[in-house]
């Protein structure tokens, strides 16, 4: 619904259909516009606009599509007026415009187009004067039909969009914790590193793992492990900022992406998470954290991820239940020292 090539193709068909209908009004005997000399000119304009949209849609601004659609509405309104019939068969093209607007535009864009059609049709009926039979009734029926049609299509497309988003989220979410899964994390890591590279900002990357988490090799996890993972997932969802990304990579391993954050900030957040996870399982839960940051720890997403993995390995080797920060100047990682003590206010 947001693909400009699809929008352009649909608008081209609409313009071509209106032009063809006008041509048919001349070609068919006793058609309402059979004697109108302006018909060939208007049909040519419609066809030219259709070709122009198809070949030049990439350079056409958003307001240009609205303007062209309002032009189609004006052309339909002229056809209704020239036919001298309040119930002119050309009013059916209003339905096409309403469908197009409701499908491709938002609420305000659709309201603009429907309003334009009601004004155009009303102007045509007023200009007909006494030639129109029951103009108020025809306008009211047409207005109600167009509004109901637009509202129904908007509701359906909105529901379809939400359904697609939910299905997409389901495919990117871990079923146990509700966090992102490994596939989604890898994709977002590449995107965030590229964004940080372009903007010159820092990006914190944290890889962490529950100590002594013995995952089963096959089959579902035991209920106790699922409960522990779900509790950890809840802490990960509640603690970081809204812009941070948390994921479960598999087994008892988790990861975080922290935009606009260096090693210092990533360390503080990791310590906060470690202390909140410690009371789980009657105080037996332990988690180790490896901290790295772009660009100091690596110039690519793979390098930064590997740096965080290295820091996590060092945390495990040091006995676990601690946060290690990657240090390029040493063989692996070190515990960050000299950082301010985390107070109860910071933990709150």
C-alpha positions in Angstrom: 0.0 0.0 0.0 3.0 2.3 0.3 4.9 1.1 -2.8 5.0 4.1 -5.1 5.2 1.9 -8.2 2.0 0.2 -7.2 0.3 3.5 -6.5 1.4 4.8 -9.9 0.2 1.8 -11.7 -3.2 1.9 -10.0 -3.5 5.6 -10.8 -2.5 5.0 -14.4 -5.3 2.4 -14.7 -7.8 4.8 -13.1 -6.8 7.7 -15.5 -6.9 5.4 -18.5 -10.3 4.0 -17.4 -11.8 7.5 -17.1 -10.3 8.5 -20.5 -11.7 5.3 -22.1 -15.2 6.0 -20.6 -15.1 9.5 -22.1 -14.1 8.2 -25.5 -17.0 5.6 -25.3 -19.3 8.5 -24.6 -18.5 9.8 -28.1 -18.3 6.5 -29.9 -21.6 5.0 -28.6 -24.8 6.3 -30.2 -27.1 8.2 -27.8 -24.4 8.3 -25.1 -24.8 11.3 -22.7 -21.7 13.1 -24.0 -22.2 12.2 -27.7 -22.4 15.8 -28.8 -19.8 17.3 -26.6 -16.8 18.6 -28.6 -14.6 18.9 -25.6 -14.6 15.1 -25.0 -11.6 14.2 -27.3 -9.5 16.9 -25.6 -10.4 15.7 -22.1 -9.8 12.1 -23.0 -6.4 13.0 -24.4 -5.5 14.8 -21.2 -6.5 11.7 -19.2 -4.4 9.4 -21.3 -1.4 11.8 -21.3 -1.7 12.0 -17.5 -1.8 8.2 -17.3 1.4 7.8 -19.3 3.1 10.6 -17.4 2.3 9.0 -14.0 3.6 5.6 -15.2 6.9 6.8 -16.5 7.5 9.7 -14.1 6.2 8.4 -10.8 9.6 8.4 -9.2 9.8 12.2 -9.6 6.2 12.8 -8.6 5.9 14.2 -5.1 3.2 12.9 -2.7 1.1 16.1 -3.2 1.3 15.5 -6.9 -0.6 12.2 -6.6 -3.3 14.0 -4.6 -3.5 16.8 -7.2 -3.9 14.3 -10.0 -6.6 12.4 -8.2 -8.4 15.7 -7.6 -8.1 16.3 -11.3 -9.8 13.0 -12.0 -12.6 14.0 -9.6 -13.0 17.3 -11.5 -13.1 15.4 -14.8 -15.8 13.1 -13.5 -17.8 16.0 -12.1 -17.6 17.7 -15.5 -18.8 14.5 -17.2 -21.8 14.4 -14.7 -22.6 18.0 -15.4 -22.3 17.6 -19.2 -24.6 14.6 -19.1 -27.4 16.7 -17.5 -28.4 13.8 -15.3 -28.3 13.8 -11.5 -28.1 10.1 -11.6 -25.5 10.1 -14.4 -23.7 6.7 -15.0 -20.4 8.6 -14.7 -20.9 8.9 -10.9 -19.6 5.3 -10.7 -16.1 6.6 -11.2 -16.4 8.4 -7.9 -16.4 4.9 -6.3 -13.1 4.1 -8.1 -11.5 7.3 -6.8 -12.8 6.6 -3.2 -11.4 3.0 -3.3 -8.0 4.3 -4.6 -7.8 7.0 -1.9 -8.9 4.7 1.0 -6.5 2.0 0.0 -3.4 4.1 -0.6 -3.8 7.2 1.6 -4.3 7.7 5.3 -7.3 9.1 7.0 -6.6 12.8 6.2 -5.7 12.0 2.6 -8.9 9.9 2.1 -11.0 12.6 3.7 -9.5 15.2 1.3 -10.4 13.1 -1.7 -13.9 12.2 -0.5 -14.5 15.9 0.3 -13.3 16.8 -3.2 -15.7 14.4 -4.7 -18.7 15.6 -2.7 -17.9 19.2 -3.6 -17.4 18.4 -7.2 -20.7 16.4 -7.4 -22.5 19.1 -5.5 -21.2 21.8 -7.9 -22.3 19.7 -10.9 -25.8 19.3 -9.5 -26.1 23.0 -8.8 -24.9 24.0 -12.3 -27.5 21.7 -13.8 -30.2 23.8 -12.2 -33.7 22.6 -13.2 -32.4 19.9 -15.5 -31.5 17.8 -12.4 -34.2 15.5 -10.9 -34.1 15.2 -7.1 -30.5 16.6 -6.8 -30.5 16.6 -3.0 -31.5 13.0 -2.8 -28.9 11.9 -5.4 -26.2 13.9 -3.6 -27.1 12.5 -0.2 -27.1 8.9 -1.4 -23.8 9.3 -3.3 -22.2 11.0 -0.3 -23.3 8.3 2.2 -22.1 5.6 -0.2 -18.7 7.1 -0.7 -18.2 7.8 3.0 -19.2 4.3 4.1 -17.0 2.8 1.4 -14.0 4.8 2.4 -14.5 4.1 6.1 -14.9 0.3 5.4 -11.7 0.1 3.3 -9.7 2.2 5.8 -10.8 -0.1 8.6 -9.9 -3.2 6.6 -6.5 -1.9 5.5 -5.7 -0.8 9.1 -6.6 -4.2 10.4 -4.6 -5.9 7.7 -1.6 -3.7 8.6 -1.8 -4.6 12.3 -2.1 -8.3 11.4 1.0 -8.2 9.2 2.9 -6.4 11.9 1.9 -9.0 14.5 2.9 -11.9 12.2 6.2 -10.1 11.6 6.8 -9.7 15.3 5.9 -13.3 15.9 8.5 -14.4 13.4 11.2 -12.2 15.1 10.3 -13.0 18.7 11.5 -15.6 21.1 8.6 -17.7 22.3 9.9 -18.2 25.8 11.0 -14.7 26.8 9.1 -12.5 24.4 12.3 -10.7 23.4 13.7 -10.6 19.9 15.3 -13.8 18.6 18.8 -14.3 17.3 17.8 -13.7 13.7 16.2 -10.4 14.5 19.1 -9.4 16.7 21.7 -10.1 13.9 19.7 -8.0 11.5 19.3 -5.1 13.9 23.0 -5.3 14.9 24.0 -4.6 11.3 21.4 -1.8 11.0 22.4 -0.1 14.3 26.1 -0.3 13.5 25.5 1.2 10.1 23.4 4.0 11.7 26.1 4.7 14.3 28.7 4.8 11.6 26.7 7.3 9.5 25.8 9.5 12.5 29.1 9.3 14.4 27.4 8.1 17.5 28.4 5.3 19.8 26.7 1.9 20.2 27.0 -0.4 23.2 26.8 -4.1 22.6 26.3 -6.5 25.5 26.4 -10.3 25.4 25.4 -12.1 28.6 24.7 -15.6 29.7 23.2 -17.3 32.7 26.0 -19.2 34.6 25.6 -22.9 34.9 22.6 -23.0 32.6 22.5 -26.6 31.3 20.2 -26.5 28.4 18.8 -29.8 27.1 20.2 -31.0 23.8 16.8 -31.8 22.3 13.1 -31.4 23.1 11.4 -28.7 25.1 13.1 -27.0 28.1 12.1 -28.1 31.6 9.5 -26.0 33.2 11.9 -24.6 35.8 14.3 -23.4 33.1 11.5 -21.9 31.1 10.3 -20.0 34.2 13.8 -18.7 34.8 14.2 -17.5 31.2 10.8 -15.9 31.3 11.7 -14.0 34.5 15.0 -12.9 33.0 13.2 -11.8 29.9 10.8 -9.7 32.0 13.7 -8.0 33.7 15.3 -7.3 30.3 12.1 -5.8 29.0 11.6 -3.5 32.0 15.1 -2.3 32.7 16.6 -0.7 29.5 15.4 2.4 27.7 12.7 2.2 25.1 15.3 2.6 22.3 17.4 -0.3 23.5 17.1 -3.7 21.9 17.1 -6.9 23.9 17.2 -10.4 22.5 17.6 -14.0 23.5 20.2 -15.7 21.3 19.5 -19.2 22.5 19.9 -21.4 25.5 20.7 -19.1 28.5 22.4 -16.4 26.3 21.0 -12.9 25.9 22.2 -9.7 24.1 21.5 -6.0 24.1 22.0 -3.2 21.6 22.3 0.2 23.3 22.3 3.2 20.9 24.1 6.4 21.9 25.9 4.4 24.7 29.6 3.8 25.3 31.3 1.1 27.4 30.7 3.1 30.6 27.0 3.3 30.1 26.7 -0.3 29.0 28.7 -1.4 32.1 26.3 0.5 34.4 23.2 -1.0 32.8 24.7 -4.5 32.8 25.5 -4.2 36.6 22.0 -3.0 37.2 20.6 -6.1 35.3 23.0 -8.4 37.1 21.8 -7.2 40.5 18.2 -7.6 39.5 18.7 -11.1 38.2 20.6 -12.3 41.3 17.5 -12.7 43.5 15.8 -15.1 41.0 15.6 -18.8 42.0 15.9 -17.9 45.7 19.2 -16.1 45.1 20.9 -18.8 43.1 20.6 -17.1 39.6 23.9 -15.8 38.3 24.6 -14.1 35.0 27.9 -13.0 33.4 28.1 -10.0 31.0 30.5 -9.1 28.2 30.5 -5.4 27.2 31.8 -3.9 24.0 31.1 -0.7 22.0 31.3 0.6 18.5 33.6 2.0 17.2 36.2 1.5 19.9 35.9 -2.3 20.1 35.6 -2.9 16.4 34.8 -1.2 13.1 32.1 -3.7 12.0 29.1 -5.4 13.5 31.0 -8.7 13.4 34.0 -7.3 15.2 32.0 -5.6 17.9 30.0 -8.8 18.5 33.2 -10.8 18.7 34.6 -8.3 21.2 31.6 -8.7 23.4 31.9 -12.5 23.1 35.5 -12.2 24.2 34.6 -10.1 27.2 31.9 -12.7 28.2 34.4 -15.5 27.9 36.7 -13.6 30.3 33.9 -13.1 32.7 33.2 -16.8 32.8 37.0 -17.6 33.3 37.0 -15.1 36.2 34.3 -17.1 38.0 31.1 -15.7 36.5 28.5 -13.4 37.9 30.3 -10.3 36.9 30.6 -7.7 34.1 33.7 -7.6 31.9 34.5 -4.8 29.5 36.5 -5.6 26.3 39.9 -4.0 26.4 41.8 -4.0 23.1 45.1 -3.3 24.7 45.1 -6.6 26.6 44.6 -10.2 25.4 41.0 -10.2 26.3 38.9 -8.1 28.6 39.0 -6.6 32.1 36.5 -5.5 34.7 35.8 -1.8 34.4 37.2 0.0 37.5 36.8 3.5 38.8 33.1 3.6 37.9 30.7 5.3 40.3 28.9 3.1 42.7 25.3 2.2 41.7 22.9 3.6 44.2 19.4 2.4 45.1 18.0 5.4 43.2 19.7 4.3 40.0 18.4 0.7 40.5 14.8 2.0 41.0 
